[in-house]
């Protein structure tokens, strides 16, 4: 008797693509700038205006404004807006503990608060400091970043994007530096812009990103200074690259009125897990590439630790040291070196030079 052949089970793939729905119902706004640029003040104006706007659109009142306060800014803002805030309601959590931030978001969502986070930079700094303390290390290395980024995302970033509350996140301004080739083809570190000083992807996750600055109204000494808001990103593309002097809630209404306030909100589906199954257990080639990238980054960092200046003398010293150790001062040639061991030995030499210099 011939045994029946086994039929292969059909693998049914999930239907991931679905008809489009407009599911952006909450403001997710980032505000950053230097000290005195008006971040906190502008955030409160927007939050109060948004509270009134939501009441009008939905015929329902949010419970009030919640304030995650790391700089005692809520004290001064409450004193300034006491009359309105007594009607709206203001609750405050004065803490810089990153672990508290996730709980604050959860509580604000549960209680139906509008939430201001001011400043996210303090939470980011405490997050990094706690990691150093936990692992008893002095510096964060490249190998630590995957864990840091994943933890930040799961504990805050995903909540920021997906939570069913309006959130305004304030932060300090940080410079963006890049190696730019000069006229002779040598790389020179130059400032190319500014960003929100927090985890690197937070600015991308905001639907509305605004940079605040102090702006003088005229060239003469004694001219008036005002707060100016630059819209660096508006995902609705209603206000991109525009600016507002002494901004108020109405300044950002073109973005806010496009939100589906009172409707369904779902930004990113985080329930589907990750993609581990598509990778082989051993991926030696990828590991080699990652190791090379890490070594190159460490070499660059060591050079700037040994000669940290941005003047011509420091730049020339870095080039000479690089040529002495790896036989060339061209970063493009160094990136093409196939021998990872040679790069590791070069890095070790640089580390020894740096440690020797620190002892002197």
C-alpha positions as YAML, in Angstrom:
chain: A
units: angstrom
residues:
- id: 1
  name: UNK
  ca: [0.00, 0.00, 0.00]
- id: 2
  name: UNK
  ca: [1.45, 3.39, -1.04]
- id: 3
  name: UNK
  ca: [1.63, 5.88, 1.79]
- id: 4
  name: UNK
  ca: [-0.23, 9.10, 1.04]
- id: 5
  name: UNK
  ca: [2.04, 12.05, 0.23]
- id: 6
  name: UNK
  ca: [2.07, 14.81, 2.75]
- id: 7
  name: UNK
  ca: [0.70, 18.09, 1.55]
- id: 8
  name: UNK
  ca: [2.70, 21.16, 2.41]
- id: 9
  name: UNK
  ca: [0.76, 23.48, 4.64]
- id: 10
  name: UNK
  ca: [-0.02, 26.75, 2.94]
- id: 11
  name: UNK
  ca: [1.53, 29.75, 4.62]
- id: 12
  name: UNK
  ca: [-0.98, 32.51, 4.85]
- id: 13
  name: UNK
  ca: [0.63, 35.91, 4.90]
- id: 14
  name: UNK
  ca: [-1.07, 38.70, 6.83]
- id: 15
  name: UNK
  ca: [-2.81, 41.48, 4.97]
- id: 16
  name: UNK
  ca: [-0.69, 44.42, 6.03]
- id: 17
  name: UNK
  ca: [-1.91, 46.91, 3.46]
- id: 18
  name: UNK
  ca: [-5.28, 48.39, 4.34]
- id: 19
  name: UNK
  ca: [-7.44, 51.20, 2.98]
- id: 20
  name: UNK
  ca: [-6.12, 54.56, 4.05]
- id: 21
  name: UNK
  ca: [-7.62, 56.24, 7.09]
- id: 22
  name: UNK
  ca: [-6.70, 59.62, 8.49]
- id: 23
  name: UNK
  ca: [-5.44, 58.65, 11.94]
- id: 24
  name: UNK
  ca: [-3.48, 61.70, 13.13]
- id: 25
  name: UNK
  ca: [-5.72, 63.10, 15.85]
- id: 26
  name: UNK
  ca: [-3.21, 64.59, 18.30]
- id: 27
  name: UNK
  ca: [-0.60, 67.32, 18.16]
- id: 28
  name: UNK
  ca: [2.94, 65.98, 18.52]
- id: 29
  name: UNK
  ca: [5.09, 69.09, 18.62]
- id: 30
  name: UNK
  ca: [8.76, 69.70, 19.32]
- id: 31
  name: UNK
  ca: [10.12, 73.14, 20.31]
- id: 32
  name: UNK
  ca: [13.83, 73.78, 20.75]
- id: 33
  name: UNK
  ca: [16.18, 76.71, 21.08]
- id: 34
  name: UNK
  ca: [18.79, 78.46, 23.18]
- id: 35
  name: UNK
  ca: [18.16, 79.88, 26.64]
- id: 36
  name: UNK
  ca: [15.74, 82.81, 26.70]
- id: 37
  name: UNK
  ca: [14.36, 82.07, 23.23]
- id: 38
  name: UNK
  ca: [10.80, 81.59, 24.52]
- id: 39
  name: UNK
  ca: [10.38, 77.79, 24.40]
- id: 40
  name: UNK
  ca: [8.44, 77.36, 27.66]
- id: 41
  name: UNK
  ca: [6.35, 80.50, 27.22]
- id: 42
  name: UNK
  ca: [5.38, 79.55, 23.67]
- id: 43
  name: UNK
  ca: [4.59, 75.96, 24.72]
- id: 44
  name: UNK
  ca: [2.18, 77.24, 27.39]
- id: 45
  name: UNK
  ca: [0.48, 79.63, 24.97]
- id: 46
  name: UNK
  ca: [-0.04, 76.77, 22.51]
- id: 47
  name: UNK
  ca: [-1.26, 74.38, 25.22]
- id: 48
  name: UNK
  ca: [-3.81, 76.87, 26.56]
- id: 49
  name: UNK
  ca: [-5.02, 77.75, 23.06]
- id: 50
  name: UNK
  ca: [-5.20, 74.07, 22.16]
- id: 51
  name: UNK
  ca: [-7.28, 73.29, 25.28]
- id: 52
  name: UNK
  ca: [-9.84, 75.91, 24.22]
- id: 53
  name: UNK
  ca: [-9.75, 74.70, 20.60]
- id: 54
  name: UNK
  ca: [-10.38, 71.08, 21.61]
- id: 55
  name: UNK
  ca: [-13.31, 72.19, 23.78]
- id: 56
  name: UNK
  ca: [-14.83, 73.98, 20.78]
- id: 57
  name: UNK
  ca: [-14.23, 71.20, 18.22]
- id: 58
  name: UNK
  ca: [-15.22, 68.18, 20.34]
- id: 59
  name: UNK
  ca: [-17.66, 69.84, 22.78]
- id: 60
  name: UNK
  ca: [-15.66, 68.03, 25.48]
- id: 61
  name: UNK
  ca: [-13.15, 69.46, 27.93]
- id: 62
  name: UNK
  ca: [-9.71, 67.86, 28.41]
- id: 63
  name: UNK
  ca: [-9.00, 67.51, 32.11]
- id: 64
  name: UNK
  ca: [-6.37, 70.24, 31.89]
- id: 65
  name: UNK
  ca: [-2.69, 70.73, 31.17]
- id: 66
  name: UNK
  ca: [-0.05, 68.43, 32.69]
- id: 67
  name: UNK
  ca: [3.50, 69.74, 32.95]
- id: 68
  name: UNK
  ca: [6.61, 67.50, 33.24]
- id: 69
  name: UNK
  ca: [8.87, 70.20, 34.68]
- id: 70
  name: UNK
  ca: [12.66, 69.86, 34.98]
- id: 71
  name: UNK
  ca: [13.49, 73.56, 35.36]
- id: 72
  name: UNK
  ca: [10.77, 74.95, 37.67]
- id: 73
  name: UNK
  ca: [9.37, 76.81, 34.66]
- id: 74
  name: UNK
  ca: [5.83, 75.94, 35.67]
- id: 75
  name: UNK
  ca: [6.10, 78.24, 38.72]
- id: 76
  name: UNK
  ca: [6.80, 81.31, 36.62]
- id: 77
  name: UNK
  ca: [4.34, 80.41, 33.87]
- id: 78
  name: UNK
  ca: [1.55, 79.77, 36.37]
- id: 79
  name: UNK
  ca: [2.15, 83.17, 37.95]
- id: 80
  name: UNK
  ca: [1.98, 84.79, 34.50]
- id: 81
  name: UNK
  ca: [-1.14, 82.93, 33.33]
- id: 82
  name: UNK
  ca: [-2.83, 82.37, 36.71]
- id: 83
  name: UNK
  ca: [-6.26, 83.61, 35.64]
- id: 84
  name: UNK
  ca: [-6.52, 81.29, 32.62]
- id: 85
  name: UNK
  ca: [-4.83, 78.31, 34.26]
- id: 86
  name: UNK
  ca: [-7.21, 78.43, 37.21]
- id: 87
  name: UNK
  ca: [-9.99, 77.78, 34.68]
- id: 88
  name: UNK
  ca: [-8.12, 75.23, 32.56]
- id: 89
  name: UNK
  ca: [-6.34, 73.42, 35.40]
- id: 90
  name: UNK
  ca: [-2.60, 72.76, 35.70]
- id: 91
  name: UNK
  ca: [-0.91, 69.73, 37.28]
- id: 92
  name: UNK
  ca: [2.86, 69.44, 37.61]
- id: 93
  name: UNK
  ca: [5.49, 66.72, 38.05]
- id: 94
  name: UNK
  ca: [8.86, 68.24, 39.00]
- id: 95
  name: UNK
  ca: [11.34, 65.49, 38.18]
- id: 96
  name: UNK
  ca: [14.30, 64.83, 35.89]
- id: 97
  name: UNK
  ca: [14.12, 61.03, 36.28]
- id: 98
  name: UNK
  ca: [13.68, 59.44, 32.86]
- id: 99
  name: UNK
  ca: [11.79, 56.49, 34.34]
- id: 100
  name: UNK
  ca: [9.20, 58.97, 35.62]
- id: 101
  name: UNK
  ca: [8.69, 60.44, 32.15]
- id: 102
  name: UNK
  ca: [7.11, 57.29, 30.74]
- id: 103
  name: UNK
  ca: [4.81, 57.08, 33.76]
- id: 104
  name: UNK
  ca: [3.84, 60.74, 33.30]
- id: 105
  name: UNK
  ca: [2.84, 60.08, 29.68]
- id: 106
  name: UNK
  ca: [0.78, 57.05, 30.75]
- id: 107
  name: UNK
  ca: [-0.96, 59.01, 33.50]
- id: 108
  name: UNK
  ca: [-1.64, 62.00, 31.25]
- id: 109
  name: UNK
  ca: [-3.18, 59.70, 28.64]
- id: 110
  name: UNK
  ca: [-5.30, 57.90, 31.22]
- id: 111
  name: UNK
  ca: [-6.56, 61.14, 32.77]
- id: 112
  name: UNK
  ca: [-7.01, 63.00, 29.43]
- id: 113
  name: UNK
  ca: [-4.46, 65.78, 30.00]
- id: 114
  name: UNK
  ca: [-2.63, 67.86, 27.43]
- id: 115
  name: UNK
  ca: [1.06, 67.35, 28.23]
- id: 116
  name: UNK
  ca: [4.07, 69.70, 28.12]
- id: 117
  name: UNK
  ca: [7.53, 68.15, 28.61]
- id: 118
  name: UNK
  ca: [10.07, 70.83, 29.51]
- id: 119
  name: UNK
  ca: [12.89, 70.05, 29.05]
- id: 120
  name: UNK
  ca: [13.37, 66.73, 27.26]
- id: 121
  name: UNK
  ca: [17.12, 67.47, 27.30]
- id: 122
  name: UNK
  ca: [17.25, 66.94, 31.07]
- id: 123
  name: UNK
  ca: [15.48, 63.58, 30.75]
- id: 124
  name: UNK
  ca: [17.91, 62.56, 27.99]
- id: 125
  name: UNK
  ca: [20.93, 63.54, 30.12]
- id: 126
  name: UNK
  ca: [19.59, 61.65, 33.15]
- id: 127
  name: UNK
  ca: [18.89, 58.63, 30.92]
- id: 128
  name: UNK
  ca: [22.55, 58.56, 29.75]
- id: 129
  name: UNK
  ca: [23.90, 59.20, 33.25]
- id: 130
  name: UNK
  ca: [21.84, 56.32, 34.65]
- id: 131
  name: UNK
  ca: [23.23, 54.00, 31.98]
- id: 132
  name: UNK
  ca: [26.80, 54.96, 32.88]
- id: 133
  name: UNK
  ca: [26.10, 54.47, 36.58]
- id: 134
  name: UNK
  ca: [24.33, 51.14, 36.04]
- id: 135
  name: UNK
  ca: [27.24, 49.69, 34.06]
- id: 136
  name: UNK
  ca: [29.95, 51.44, 36.13]
- id: 137
  name: UNK
  ca: [31.58, 53.00, 33.07]
- id: 138
  name: UNK
  ca: [32.97, 56.48, 32.34]
- id: 139
  name: UNK
  ca: [32.15, 56.80, 28.64]
- id: 140
  name: UNK
  ca: [29.45, 55.57, 26.29]
- id: 141
  name: UNK
  ca: [30.95, 53.57, 23.41]
- id: 142
  name: UNK
  ca: [29.45, 52.65, 20.05]
- id: 143
  name: UNK
  ca: [28.57, 49.17, 21.27]
- id: 144
  name: UNK
  ca: [26.23, 50.70, 23.89]
- id: 145
  name: UNK
  ca: [24.07, 52.68, 21.44]
- id: 146
  name: UNK
  ca: [21.79, 49.86, 20.21]
- id: 147
  name: UNK
  ca: [20.64, 49.18, 23.79]
- id: 148
  name: UNK
  ca: [20.29, 52.88, 24.57]
- id: 149
  name: UNK
  ca: [18.26, 53.63, 21.45]
- id: 150
  name: UNK
  ca: [15.98, 50.61, 21.89]
- id: 151
  name: UNK
  ca: [15.32, 51.47, 25.54]
- id: 152
  name: UNK
  ca: [14.61, 55.12, 24.73]
- id: 153
  name: UNK
  ca: [12.22, 54.08, 21.98]
- id: 154
  name: UNK
  ca: [10.28, 51.56, 24.04]
- id: 155
  name: UNK
  ca: [10.12, 53.71, 27.19]
- id: 156
  name: UNK
  ca: [9.34, 57.08, 25.59]
- id: 157
  name: UNK
  ca: [9.55, 57.57, 21.80]
- id: 158
  name: UNK
  ca: [6.81, 55.05, 20.94]
- id: 159
  name: UNK
  ca: [4.60, 56.56, 23.63]
- id: 160
  name: UNK
  ca: [5.23, 60.05, 22.28]
- id: 161
  name: UNK
  ca: [4.11, 59.04, 18.79]
- id: 162
  name: UNK
  ca: [1.23, 56.70, 19.66]
- id: 163
  name: UNK
  ca: [-0.24, 58.13, 22.88]
- id: 164
  name: UNK
  ca: [-3.75, 59.53, 22.60]
- id: 165
  name: UNK
  ca: [-2.86, 62.92, 24.04]
- id: 166
  name: UNK
  ca: [-1.58, 66.20, 22.67]
- id: 167
  name: UNK
  ca: [2.12, 66.56, 23.56]
- id: 168
  name: UNK
  ca: [4.47, 69.53, 23.31]
- id: 169
  name: UNK
  ca: [8.10, 68.59, 23.95]
- id: 170
  name: UNK
  ca: [10.58, 71.40, 24.65]
- id: 171
  name: UNK
  ca: [14.34, 70.94, 24.50]
- id: 172
  name: UNK
  ca: [17.60, 72.79, 24.29]
- id: 173
  name: UNK
  ca: [19.40, 73.46, 21.05]
- id: 174
  name: UNK
  ca: [22.46, 71.47, 19.97]
- id: 175
  name: UNK
  ca: [24.86, 72.20, 17.13]
- id: 176
  name: UNK
  ca: [25.23, 69.78, 14.22]
- id: 177
  name: UNK
  ca: [28.84, 69.21, 13.15]
- id: 178
  name: UNK
  ca: [30.07, 67.44, 10.03]
- id: 179
  name: UNK
  ca: [33.41, 66.80, 8.35]
- id: 180
  name: UNK
  ca: [33.31, 69.01, 5.25]
- id: 181
  name: UNK
  ca: [36.10, 68.85, 2.61]
- id: 182
  name: UNK
  ca: [38.00, 72.14, 2.30]
- id: 183
  name: UNK
  ca: [39.47, 73.56, -0.93]
- id: 184
  name: UNK
  ca: [42.43, 71.18, -0.70]
- id: 185
  name: UNK
  ca: [40.25, 68.12, -0.15]
- id: 186
  name: UNK
  ca: [41.01, 67.78, 3.56]
- id: 187
  name: UNK
  ca: [38.16, 67.13, 5.97]
- id: 188
  name: UNK
  ca: [37.38, 70.01, 8.32]
- id: 189
  name: UNK
  ca: [34.85, 69.89, 11.15]
- id: 190
  name: UNK
  ca: [32.22, 72.58, 10.58]
- id: 191
  name: UNK
  ca: [28.89, 73.56, 12.12]
- id: 192
  name: UNK
  ca: [26.14, 72.84, 9.58]
- id: 193
  name: UNK
  ca: [22.97, 73.47, 11.61]
- id: 194
  name: UNK
  ca: [21.12, 72.96, 14.87]
- id: 195
  name: UNK
  ca: [18.86, 70.26, 16.28]
- id: 196
  name: UNK
  ca: [16.83, 69.30, 19.33]
- id: 197
  name: UNK
  ca: [19.24, 68.19, 22.05]
- id: 198
  name: UNK
  ca: [17.93, 64.73, 22.90]
- id: 199
  name: UNK
  ca: [17.97, 61.28, 21.32]
- id: 200
  name: UNK
  ca: [18.80, 61.77, 17.64]
- id: 201
  name: UNK
  ca: [15.51, 60.59, 16.14]
- id: 202
  name: UNK
  ca: [13.15, 62.61, 18.35]
- id: 203
  name: UNK
  ca: [13.04, 65.53, 15.93]
- id: 204
  name: UNK
  ca: [11.92, 63.18, 13.14]
- id: 205
  name: UNK
  ca: [9.08, 61.84, 15.28]
- id: 206
  name: UNK
  ca: [7.48, 65.25, 15.83]
- id: 207
  name: UNK
  ca: [4.78, 66.19, 13.33]
- id: 208
  name: UNK
  ca: [5.48, 69.87, 13.94]
- id: 209
  name: UNK
  ca: [9.03, 70.97, 14.78]
- id: 210
  name: UNK
  ca: [9.81, 74.57, 15.68]
- id: 211
  name: UNK
  ca: [13.10, 76.30, 16.48]
- id: 212
  name: UNK
  ca: [12.94, 79.38, 18.72]
- id: 213
  name: UNK
  ca: [15.48, 82.19, 18.69]
- id: 214
  name: UNK
  ca: [16.03, 85.62, 20.19]
- id: 215
  name: UNK
  ca: [15.76, 88.12, 17.36]
- id: 216
  name: UNK
  ca: [16.76, 91.79, 17.49]
- id: 217
  name: UNK
  ca: [14.36, 94.01, 15.56]
- id: 218
  name: UNK
  ca: [17.06, 96.37, 14.27]
- id: 219
  name: UNK
  ca: [20.84, 96.73, 13.87]
- id: 220
  name: UNK
  ca: [21.26, 99.60, 16.36]
- id: 221
  name: UNK
  ca: [22.32, 99.13, 19.97]
- id: 222
  name: UNK
  ca: [19.29, 99.17, 22.25]
- id: 223
  name: UNK
  ca: [16.88, 97.82, 19.63]
- id: 224
  name: UNK
  ca: [14.09, 95.59, 20.95]
- id: 225
  name: UNK
  ca: [14.58, 91.80, 21.24]
- id: 226
  name: UNK
  ca: [11.70, 89.45, 20.42]
- id: 227
  name: UNK
  ca: [11.09, 85.70, 20.30]
- id: 228
  name: UNK
  ca: [11.00, 84.33, 16.76]
- id: 229
  name: UNK
  ca: [9.73, 80.86, 15.83]
- id: 230
  name: UNK
  ca: [10.97, 79.07, 12.72]
- id: 231
  name: UNK
  ca: [8.90, 76.13, 11.45]
- id: 232
  name: UNK
  ca: [11.52, 73.57, 10.47]
- id: 233
  name: UNK
  ca: [9.01, 70.80, 9.82]
- id: 234
  name: UNK
  ca: [5.26, 70.70, 9.27]
- id: 235
  name: UNK
  ca: [4.17, 67.28, 8.00]
- id: 236
  name: UNK
  ca: [1.06, 68.84, 6.50]
- id: 237
  name: UNK
  ca: [3.36, 71.21, 4.58]
- id: 238
  name: UNK
  ca: [1.23, 74.23, 5.46]
- id: 239
  name: UNK
  ca: [3.93, 76.25, 7.23]
- id: 240
  name: UNK
  ca: [7.30, 74.76, 6.29]
- id: 241
  name: UNK
  ca: [10.19, 77.28, 6.48]
- id: 242
  name: UNK
  ca: [7.93, 80.14, 7.64]
- id: 243
  name: UNK
  ca: [8.59, 82.16, 10.80]
- id: 244
  name: UNK
  ca: [6.51, 84.04, 13.37]
- id: 245
  name: UNK
  ca: [7.54, 86.85, 15.70]
- id: 246
  name: UNK
  ca: [6.13, 86.58, 19.23]
- id: 247
  name: UNK
  ca: [4.24, 83.40, 18.24]
- id: 248
  name: UNK
  ca: [0.89, 82.41, 19.77]
- id: 249
  name: UNK
  ca: [-1.45, 79.44, 19.39]
- id: 250
  name: UNK
  ca: [-2.99, 81.00, 16.28]
- id: 251
  name: UNK
  ca: [0.44, 81.01, 14.59]
- id: 252
  name: UNK
  ca: [0.33, 77.21, 14.38]
- id: 253
  name: UNK
  ca: [-3.38, 76.84, 13.66]
- id: 254
  name: UNK
  ca: [-2.79, 75.91, 9.97]
- id: 255
  name: UNK
  ca: [-1.21, 72.66, 11.22]
- id: 256
  name: UNK
  ca: [-3.53, 72.07, 14.18]
- id: 257
  name: UNK
  ca: [-6.76, 72.53, 12.21]
- id: 258
  name: UNK
  ca: [-5.66, 69.75, 9.83]
- id: 259
  name: UNK
  ca: [-5.52, 67.23, 12.70]
- id: 260
  name: UNK
  ca: [-8.44, 64.86, 13.09]
- id: 261
  name: UNK
  ca: [-9.11, 66.15, 16.61]
- id: 262
  name: UNK
  ca: [-11.70, 64.00, 18.35]
- id: 263
  name: UNK
  ca: [-11.20, 61.22, 15.80]
- id: 264
  name: UNK
  ca: [-9.21, 58.00, 15.61]
- id: 265
  name: UNK
  ca: [-5.47, 58.10, 16.32]
- id: 266
  name: UNK
  ca: [-2.91, 55.49, 15.39]
- id: 267
  name: UNK
  ca: [0.56, 56.51, 14.29]
- id: 268
  name: UNK
  ca: [2.66, 53.34, 14.08]
- id: 269
  name: UNK
  ca: [1.59, 49.72, 14.70]
- id: 270
  name: UNK
  ca: [4.03, 48.50, 17.35]
- id: 271
  name: UNK
  ca: [2.13, 45.26, 18.01]
- id: 272
  name: UNK
  ca: [3.73, 43.33, 15.14]
- id: 273
  name: UNK
  ca: [7.02, 42.73, 16.95]
- id: 274
  name: UNK
  ca: [10.39, 42.76, 15.18]
- id: 275
  name: UNK
  ca: [11.94, 41.10, 12.13]
- id: 276
  name: UNK
  ca: [14.42, 38.66, 13.70]
- id: 277
  name: UNK
  ca: [13.16, 35.74, 11.64]
- id: 278
  name: UNK
  ca: [14.49, 37.17, 8.37]
- id: 279
  name: UNK
  ca: [18.12, 37.07, 9.55]
- id: 280
  name: UNK
  ca: [20.40, 34.07, 9.59]
- id: 281
  name: UNK
  ca: [21.87, 33.10, 12.96]
- id: 282
  name: UNK
  ca: [25.39, 33.78, 11.72]
- id: 283
  name: UNK
  ca: [26.05, 36.87, 9.66]
- id: 284
  name: UNK
  ca: [29.80, 37.20, 9.65]
- id: 285
  name: UNK
  ca: [29.97, 39.65, 6.73]
- id: 286
  name: UNK
  ca: [27.62, 42.09, 8.39]
- id: 287
  name: UNK
  ca: [29.50, 41.82, 11.66]
- id: 288
  name: UNK
  ca: [32.78, 42.67, 9.90]
- id: 289
  name: UNK
  ca: [31.23, 45.76, 8.35]
- id: 290
  name: UNK
  ca: [29.80, 46.89, 11.68]
- id: 291
  name: UNK
  ca: [33.12, 46.30, 13.45]
- id: 292
  name: UNK
  ca: [34.93, 48.32, 10.77]
- id: 293
  name: UNK
  ca: [32.45, 51.20, 11.10]
- id: 294
  name: UNK
  ca: [32.90, 51.20, 14.87]
- id: 295
  name: UNK
  ca: [36.70, 51.17, 14.63]
- id: 296
  name: UNK
  ca: [36.71, 54.02, 12.08]
- id: 297
  name: UNK
  ca: [34.43, 56.09, 14.30]
- id: 298
  name: UNK
  ca: [36.68, 55.46, 17.32]
- id: 299
  name: UNK
  ca: [39.77, 56.43, 15.30]
- id: 300
  name: UNK
  ca: [38.12, 59.73, 14.37]
- id: 301
  name: UNK
  ca: [37.14, 60.37, 18.01]
- id: 302
  name: UNK
  ca: [40.64, 59.59, 19.30]
- id: 303
  name: UNK
  ca: [42.19, 62.04, 16.81]
- id: 304
  name: UNK
  ca: [39.98, 64.86, 18.09]
- id: 305
  name: UNK
  ca: [40.66, 63.91, 21.71]
- id: 306
  name: UNK
  ca: [44.41, 64.14, 21.08]
- id: 307
  name: UNK
  ca: [44.19, 67.36, 19.04]
- id: 308
  name: UNK
  ca: [40.76, 68.88, 19.89]
- id: 309
  name: UNK
  ca: [41.29, 72.33, 18.38]
- id: 310
  name: UNK
  ca: [39.66, 73.59, 15.18]
- id: 311
  name: UNK
  ca: [42.60, 75.80, 14.18]
- id: 312
  name: UNK
  ca: [45.00, 75.05, 11.31]
- id: 313
  name: UNK
  ca: [47.72, 73.76, 13.64]
- id: 314
  name: UNK
  ca: [45.41, 71.17, 15.23]
- id: 315
  name: UNK
  ca: [44.08, 70.08, 11.85]
- id: 316
  name: UNK
  ca: [47.61, 69.64, 10.47]
- id: 317
  name: UNK
  ca: [48.63, 67.69, 13.58]
- id: 318
  name: UNK
  ca: [45.70, 65.29, 13.10]
- id: 319
  name: UNK
  ca: [46.64, 64.73, 9.46]
- id: 320
  name: UNK
  ca: [50.31, 64.06, 10.32]
- id: 321
  name: UNK
  ca: [49.40, 61.64, 13.10]
- id: 322
  name: UNK
  ca: [46.97, 59.79, 10.85]
- id: 323
  name: UNK
  ca: [49.60, 59.49, 8.11]
- id: 324
  name: UNK
  ca: [52.22, 58.25, 10.58]
- id: 325
  name: UNK
  ca: [49.97, 55.50, 11.93]
- id: 326
  name: UNK
  ca: [48.00, 54.38, 8.86]
- id: 327
  name: UNK
  ca: [50.21, 55.60, 6.01]
- id: 328
  name: UNK
  ca: [47.77, 58.21, 4.69]
- id: 329
  name: UNK
  ca: [45.84, 61.26, 5.88]
- id: 330
  name: UNK
  ca: [43.00, 60.68, 3.39]
- id: 331
  name: UNK
  ca: [39.88, 59.50, 5.19]
- id: 332
  name: UNK
  ca: [38.49, 58.07, 1.93]
- id: 333
  name: UNK
  ca: [41.58, 55.89, 1.49]
- id: 334
  name: UNK
  ca: [41.40, 54.78, 5.13]
- id: 335
  name: UNK
  ca: [37.74, 53.76, 4.70]
- id: 336
  name: UNK
  ca: [38.80, 51.50, 1.82]
- id: 337
  name: UNK
  ca: [41.34, 49.59, 3.94]
- id: 338
  name: UNK
  ca: [40.21, 45.94, 3.91]
- id: 339
  name: UNK
  ca: [42.37, 44.76, 6.81]
- id: 340
  name: UNK
  ca: [40.32, 45.34, 9.97]
- id: 341
  name: UNK
  ca: [43.27, 44.20, 12.07]
- id: 342
  name: UNK
  ca: [45.40, 47.04, 10.70]
- id: 343
  name: UNK
  ca: [42.68, 49.51, 11.66]
- id: 344
  name: UNK
  ca: [42.38, 48.01, 15.15]
- id: 345
  name: UNK
  ca: [46.15, 48.28, 15.66]
- id: 346
  name: UNK
  ca: [46.02, 51.89, 14.52]
- id: 347
  name: UNK
  ca: [43.20, 52.58, 16.99]
- id: 348
  name: UNK
  ca: [45.18, 50.94, 19.80]
- id: 349
  name: UNK
  ca: [48.18, 53.16, 19.03]
- id: 350
  name: UNK
  ca: [45.97, 56.28, 19.11]
- id: 351
  name: UNK
  ca: [44.46, 55.23, 22.43]
- id: 352
  name: UNK
  ca: [47.94, 54.80, 23.91]
- id: 353
  name: UNK
  ca: [49.00, 58.25, 22.65]
- id: 354
  name: UNK
  ca: [45.85, 59.82, 24.09]
- id: 355
  name: UNK
  ca: [46.29, 58.11, 27.50]
- id: 356
  name: UNK
  ca: [49.93, 59.14, 27.61]
- id: 357
  name: UNK
  ca: [48.94, 62.75, 26.84]
- id: 358
  name: UNK
  ca: [46.25, 62.73, 29.56]
- id: 359
  name: UNK
  ca: [48.81, 61.62, 32.18]
- id: 360
  name: UNK
  ca: [51.12, 64.56, 31.47]
...
